[in-house]
Amino acid sequence: MRYRVNPKTGDRLSLLGLGCMRFTKKNGAIDQEKAEQVMAHALAQGINYFDTAWLYPGNEAAVGRFLAKGHRDEVVLATKMPQYKVKKTADFDGFFGEELERLQTDYIDYYLMHMLSDFASWQRLKDLGVAAWIEAKKAAGAIRRIGFSYHGGTDGFLRILDDYDWDFCQIQYNYVDERGQAGVDGLKRAAEKGIAVVIMEPLRGGRLADQIPEKAAEVFRKAGGTPAEWGLKWLFAQEEVTVVLSGMNSVGQIDENAAIAEKTETGALSGEELAVYEDAKAAIRSGVKVPCTGCGYCMPCPHGVDIPTCFHSYNTKASEGWYTGLKEYFMCTTMKQKPSAASACVGCGKCEKHCPQRLPIRRYLKEVKKHMEGPAYKIARRGARLIMRF
């Protein structure tokens, strides 16, 4: 296994991390025996970074039962505060204490504020006293490193990154999402600040592996290798990437991904290999709705629309299905203190003056609103507002 060092803390972290959220289930519950087999094999392969969260049903408890069998010191344990459920200062201790009990430990190595979606979501936590709470937990040794996971536009990510002395961050990043969410600009800024960057959704939950469009799969096969291998290699080769999380739920997946990590050299991609990715992306995007590159020149919108994210989600719906696209759209534009969905557009046209591709942005935003903000979206939005209120 290859390892990379958190530049800020000196921690030695496995390049391939175990994302625990996709453990196999049996009769509606996590198959503990198989989960422990997976975790034990990951350790045997040199994987030391294990990622879980309060949100994943039964997950922390499953990991905790494994750790309690003498493995705690072998694992760099990452879990997350469900910040979206925090309503008062006392909730920080409430959720954190529950996580320690589930995980059968008295400290967390890498602790994250889970699913921040914009700067306002971070500011809300600051207003509740999260900074003082973090410092107290770090001083007591209950939290070793502090970070955040992010689903939102690049601007919001950069503001959060610059607003606090973070030890690490976690972002969605892959060769298709290079300009989506935090994107390559966020990755490089975090690396410049000297903190570890943990990557989630490297294969978009398998959709860039066994669910990839056939035309794109054929591009990779002709170049030699599977879509999964090419997807992971793209990340492993980037020096700014510290850990790549993979939701592996079998021994075979661990062996396959560990072998890819072992043989991929930093900066190893040639011009010919990069051209393969471009051909694959062109095949994936052949059915996209908006030819937006995500450059961000249209931002900021004076009315709060996150234009690149709206288009990215709309294109995701076209290429990967309505559920995937709607989920991304909802998480990245609507589950925010200040929503940034396409429906906020008033048609002022300022964005179009700055678009280097001269896209009819206002017309495309109307399409996004029509196709992304239908009945299912409105029901989900109403439910989310009730949850956030109460």
C-alpha positions in Angstrom: 0.0 0.0 0.0 1.2 3.5 -0.8 0.9 6.1 1.9 0.7 9.9 1.9 1.4 12.3 4.7 -1.0 15.0 6.0 1.3 18.0 5.3 0.0 19.8 8.4 0.1 17.1 11.0 2.6 14.5 9.7 0.0 11.7 9.9 0.8 8.7 7.6 -2.4 7.8 5.8 -3.1 5.0 3.3 -3.7 6.4 -0.2 -6.7 4.1 -0.5 -9.2 4.5 2.4 -12.1 2.2 3.4 -15.5 3.9 3.0 -17.7 2.0 5.4 -21.1 3.2 4.3 -21.6 0.4 1.7 -21.2 -2.7 3.9 -23.3 -5.6 2.8 -26.7 -5.9 4.5 -28.7 -9.0 5.4 -32.3 -8.9 6.4 -32.2 -5.1 6.5 -29.2 -4.9 8.8 -25.4 -4.8 8.3 -24.0 -8.3 7.9 -21.5 -8.0 10.8 -19.5 -11.1 9.9 -18.9 -10.0 6.3 -18.2 -6.4 7.4 -15.5 -7.5 9.8 -14.0 -9.8 7.1 -13.8 -6.7 4.9 -12.3 -4.5 7.6 -9.8 -7.2 8.6 -8.7 -7.7 5.0 -8.4 -3.9 4.5 -6.0 -3.8 7.4 -4.0 -6.7 6.0 -3.6 -4.8 2.7 -2.2 -1.8 4.6 -5.4 0.3 4.5 -5.4 2.3 7.7 -8.0 5.1 7.1 -11.6 4.0 7.9 -14.4 6.4 7.2 -17.9 6.2 8.7 -20.6 8.7 9.9 -23.5 9.2 12.4 -25.8 9.3 9.4 -25.1 5.8 8.0 -27.6 3.4 9.8 -25.8 0.9 12.0 -22.5 1.7 10.5 -20.6 3.2 13.4 -21.8 0.4 15.7 -20.5 -2.2 13.2 -17.2 -0.5 13.0 -17.1 -0.1 16.8 -17.6 -3.9 17.3 -14.6 -4.6 15.0 -12.4 -2.0 16.7 -13.2 -3.4 20.1 -11.5 -6.7 19.1 -8.1 -5.2 19.4 -7.9 -3.1 16.2 -8.4 0.4 17.5 -4.7 1.4 17.4 -4.4 0.1 13.9 -7.0 2.4 12.4 -7.1 6.1 11.6 -10.8 6.5 12.4 -12.9 9.1 10.7 -16.5 9.9 11.5 -18.8 12.9 11.2 -20.9 15.3 13.2 -24.5 15.5 11.8 -24.3 19.3 11.8 -27.6 19.6 9.9 -29.4 18.1 13.0 -27.6 20.4 15.5 -30.1 23.0 16.9 -28.4 24.2 20.1 -24.9 24.2 21.5 -25.5 21.2 23.8 -26.2 19.1 20.7 -22.5 19.0 19.8 -21.8 16.9 23.0 -25.0 14.9 22.5 -24.1 13.6 19.1 -20.4 13.3 19.7 -21.0 11.3 22.9 -23.4 9.0 21.1 -20.7 8.4 18.4 -18.1 7.5 20.9 -20.4 4.9 22.4 -21.3 3.4 19.1 -17.6 3.2 18.1 -16.5 1.9 21.5 -13.7 4.5 21.7 -12.8 7.6 23.7 -11.3 9.5 20.8 -11.7 10.2 17.1 -8.7 10.6 14.9 -10.3 12.5 12.0 -13.5 14.2 12.8 -15.6 16.1 10.3 -18.5 18.5 10.2 -20.7 16.5 7.8 -22.2 17.8 4.6 -21.6 21.5 4.8 -23.2 23.0 1.7 -22.3 26.7 1.8 -20.7 29.2 4.0 -23.9 30.0 5.8 -24.1 26.4 7.0 -20.7 26.8 8.6 -21.5 30.3 10.0 -24.6 28.8 11.7 -22.3 26.3 13.5 -20.0 29.1 14.5 -22.9 31.1 15.9 -23.6 28.0 18.1 -20.1 28.0 19.4 -18.6 25.2 17.4 -15.1 26.7 17.3 -14.8 26.7 21.1 -16.3 23.2 21.3 -13.7 21.9 18.8 -10.8 23.4 20.6 -12.0 21.9 23.9 -12.3 18.5 22.4 -8.9 18.7 20.8 -7.3 19.9 24.0 -8.9 16.9 25.8 -7.6 14.5 23.1 -11.1 13.4 22.2 -10.6 14.8 18.7 -7.2 14.5 17.1 -7.8 16.3 13.7 -10.7 18.4 12.6 -12.1 18.8 9.1 -15.3 19.1 7.1 -17.0 17.3 4.2 -18.6 19.4 1.5 -21.4 19.3 -1.1 -21.9 22.7 -2.8 -20.3 25.1 -5.2 -16.6 26.1 -5.3 -17.1 29.6 -3.9 -18.6 28.3 -0.7 -16.0 25.7 -0.3 -13.2 28.2 -0.6 -14.8 30.5 2.0 -15.1 27.8 4.5 -11.6 26.6 3.8 -10.2 30.0 4.5 -12.3 30.8 7.5 -10.9 28.2 10.0 -7.6 26.4 10.8 -8.6 23.0 9.4 -6.5 19.9 9.5 -8.1 18.2 6.5 -11.2 18.3 4.2 -13.3 15.8 2.2 -14.6 16.6 -1.2 -16.4 14.8 -4.1 -13.9 14.6 -6.9 -13.4 12.4 -10.0 -12.5 12.8 -13.6 -16.2 13.7 -14.5 -16.6 16.1 -11.5 -13.3 17.9 -12.1 -15.2 21.2 -12.3 -18.2 20.3 -10.1 -18.6 21.1 -6.4 -15.3 22.0 -4.8 -13.6 20.8 -7.9 -10.0 21.1 -8.9 -9.8 24.7 -7.7 -10.8 23.6 -4.2 -8.4 20.6 -4.3 -5.5 22.8 -5.2 -6.4 25.6 -2.7 -6.6 23.0 0.1 -3.2 21.6 -0.9 -1.7 25.1 -1.0 -2.9 25.6 2.6 -1.0 22.5 3.5 -3.9 20.2 4.7 -4.9 16.7 3.8 -7.6 16.2 1.1 -9.8 13.1 1.3 -11.7 12.2 -1.8 -15.2 10.8 -1.7 -17.2 9.4 -4.7 -14.1 8.6 -6.8 -16.3 6.4 -9.0 -19.6 8.1 -8.2 -20.9 5.1 -6.2 -19.9 2.7 -9.0 -21.5 4.7 -11.8 -18.1 5.3 -13.2 -17.3 1.6 -12.9 -19.8 -1.1 -13.8 -22.6 1.4 -14.6 -20.7 3.6 -17.0 -22.2 4.2 -20.5 -21.0 1.5 -22.9 -19.4 4.0 -25.3 -17.2 5.3 -22.5 -16.4 1.7 -21.2 -15.2 0.8 -24.7 -12.9 3.8 -24.7 -11.2 2.5 -21.6 -11.1 -1.1 -22.7 -9.4 -0.2 -26.0 -6.8 1.8 -24.0 -6.2 -1.2 -21.7 -7.9 -1.6 -18.3 -11.3 -1.4 -16.7 -13.3 1.8 -16.1 -12.7 1.4 -12.3 -9.0 1.2 -12.8 -8.9 4.3 -15.0 -11.1 6.2 -12.6 -9.0 5.4 -9.5 -5.7 5.9 -11.4 -6.7 9.5 -12.3 -7.0 10.3 -8.6 -4.0 8.3 -7.3 -1.7 10.1 -9.7 -2.5 13.6 -8.3 -0.1 14.7 -5.6 -2.7 16.9 -4.0 -4.9 13.9 -3.1 -4.1 12.4 0.2 -6.7 9.6 0.6 -9.2 8.2 -1.9 -12.2 6.6 -0.2 -13.7 3.6 -1.8 -16.9 1.9 -0.5 -15.5 -1.6 -0.8 -17.7 -4.4 0.5 -15.8 -7.5 -0.6 -12.3 -8.9 -0.4 -12.1 -8.9 -4.1 -12.8 -5.2 -4.4 -10.1 -4.5 -1.8 -7.5 -6.5 -3.6 -8.3 -4.9 -7.0 -8.2 -1.3 -5.7 -5.2 -1.9 -3.5 -3.3 -3.2 -6.5 -4.2 -0.1 -8.5 -3.0 2.2 -5.7 0.2 0.2 -5.4 1.2 0.5 -9.1 0.1 4.1 -9.8 2.9 6.6 -9.6 2.3 10.2 -8.6 2.1 12.4 -11.7 2.3 9.3 -13.9 -0.4 10.2 -16.4 0.9 10.8 -19.9 -0.6 13.0 -22.6 -2.0 9.9 -24.3 -3.6 8.8 -21.0 -5.2 12.2 -20.4 -6.6 12.0 -24.0 -8.3 8.8 -23.0 -10.1 10.5 -20.2 -11.2 13.3 -22.5 -12.6 10.7 -25.0 -14.4 8.9 -22.2 -15.9 12.1 -20.8 -17.0 13.1 -24.3 -18.8 9.7 -24.5 -20.4 10.2 -21.1 -21.5 13.7 -21.8 -22.8 13.0 -25.3 -26.3 13.3 -24.0 -25.8 16.3 -21.7 -28.2 19.2 -21.8 -25.9 22.2 -21.2 -22.3 22.4 -22.7 -21.0 24.2 -19.6 -17.4 23.7 -18.6 -17.9 24.8 -15.0 -15.3 27.6 -15.3 -17.3 29.9 -13.0 -16.9 33.1 -14.9 -20.7 33.6 -14.6 -20.4 33.8 -10.8 -21.3 35.3 -8.4 -24.9 35.6 -9.4 -26.5 38.7 -7.7 -29.6 36.7 -6.9 -27.7 33.7 -5.4 -28.1 31.1 -8.2 -25.2 28.6 -8.2 -25.2 28.5 -12.0 -22.3 25.9 -12.6 -23.8 23.5 -10.0 -27.3 23.8 -11.5 -26.0 22.9 -14.9 -23.8 20.1 -13.5 -26.7 18.5 -11.8 -28.9 18.9 -14.8 -26.3 17.2 -16.9 -25.9 14.5 -14.3 -29.6 13.7 -14.6 -29.2 13.4 -18.4 -26.2 11.1 -18.2 -26.7 9.1 -15.0 -30.5 9.1 -14.4 -33.1 11.3 -12.7 -32.4 10.1 -9.1 -28.7 10.8 -9.2 -29.2 14.2 -10.8 -32.0 15.2 -8.5 -30.1 14.1 -5.4 -27.1 16.2 -6.4 -29.3 19.2 -7.3 -31.1 19.0 -4.0 -28.0 18.5 -1.8 -26.0 21.2 -3.6 -28.5 23.9 -4.2 -31.5 23.4 -1.9 -30.2 22.0 1.4 -28.6 25.3 2.3 -29.3 28.2 4.6 -29.6 30.3 1.4 -30.9 28.1 -1.5 -29.1 28.6 -4.8 -31.5 26.7 -7.2 -32.4 27.8 -10.7 -35.8 29.2 -9.6 -34.0 32.1 -8.0 -33.0 33.5 -11.4 -34.8 36.7 -12.3 -33.3 36.9 -15.8 -31.1 39.9 -15.3 -28.5 38.6 -17.8 -25.4 39.6 -15.9 -24.0 36.1 -16.1 -24.2 35.9 -19.9 -22.0 39.0 -20.2 -19.1 37.0 -18.6 -19.6 33.6 -20.1 -16.6 32.8 -22.4 -18.7 30.3 -24.3 -21.5 32.8 -24.8 -24.1 30.3 -23.5 -27.8 31.4 -23.3 -27.6 30.9 -19.5 -31.0 32.4 -18.7 -32.7 30.0 -21.2 -30.8 27.0 -19.8 -31.7 28.0 -16.2 -35.4 27.9 -17.2 -34.9 24.4 -18.5 -33.2 23.4 -15.2 -36.1 24.8 -13.2 -38.6 23.0 -15.4 -36.9 19.6 -15.3 -35.3 19.6 -11.9 -37.9 21.4 -9.7 -40.9 19.2 -10.4 -43.3 17.5 -7.9 -40.7 15.2 -6.4 -38.3 18.1 -5.8 -41.1 20.3 -4.3 -42.1 17.5 -1.9 -38.5 17.0 -0.8 -38.0 20.7 -0.4 -41.0 21.0 1.8 -39.9 18.1 4.0 -36.4 19.5 4.3 -37.7 22.9 5.4 -39.8 21.3 8.1 -36.8 19.3 9.3 -34.5 22.4 9.4 -37.2 24.3 11.2 -37.9 21.8 13.9 
